[in-house]
Amino acid sequence: MQETGTAYENPDNARYAGKIMAEEDTQFSCFTMDVADAIQRVWRDGAVQKLYERRSEINLNDSSKYFLENLASINRLDFTPSPRDLIMSYVPTVGVQNVIFSVENRVFQLFDIGGQRIDRRKWATMYDGIDAILFCIAVSEYNQTMIEDPEANRLQDSLTLLEKISNEPKFKSTPLLLFLNEIDVFREKLPLMPLEDSLPEYKGNSADDGLDFIEGLAKKAMEGRDESLRRIYRTCAIDTEAMSKILENVFRTVLKVV
């Protein structure tokens, strides 16, 4: 709150915030009931709620709301994370993560590569032997800037990188599967932060218009690629049912080429 110059609607909550900060070193143990109560009071403050609505401006995770609103159950001594809890605890990929799994008796190796610019130096070592590329763009980041370059728009940077990958000679015959992700967050923030403020050429009136516009930009970035080697999916990664159906389609595509 101090960093943003925001005052609590209830002045008493400044005292509760101080109590929370004093307990910062106990983050890997259960909160006391007093601290848990303080967190819930601060979270319910009207000014904090308004600040959360503009969380992209302060790089606050979208999942914060989920955990803050479920604090009572999470803080129990017998708490066991549910599948939903685990999904919501996602963190950005840093470096290169390697996962081996099987689908329909076929073994796959997935390289999850961080999108920050410093991580891209490692991409060249992954160029050989790639059967398919799964490229993710967070459409909700249309008004956010890069951590390492505050002047660079995240969405524009992703589209530029997509174009580079699409035109890479080594990937000429490699299926490129694009996920326009976080459509749920996109729909939530669009009324508060108009797309045209970040992309002046946009003239639409709805969230669907906005998604169509961004998809059009993505298609333009991949226009040099054969249409049979590109697919675009609109996704909400935390919607497990919808993602399951999309991934079934993805793996059917991949199995055709491996």
Order of alpha helices (4+ residues) and beta strands (2+ residues): alpha-alpha-alpha-alpha-alpha-alpha-beta-beta-beta-alpha-beta-alpha-alpha-alpha-beta-alpha
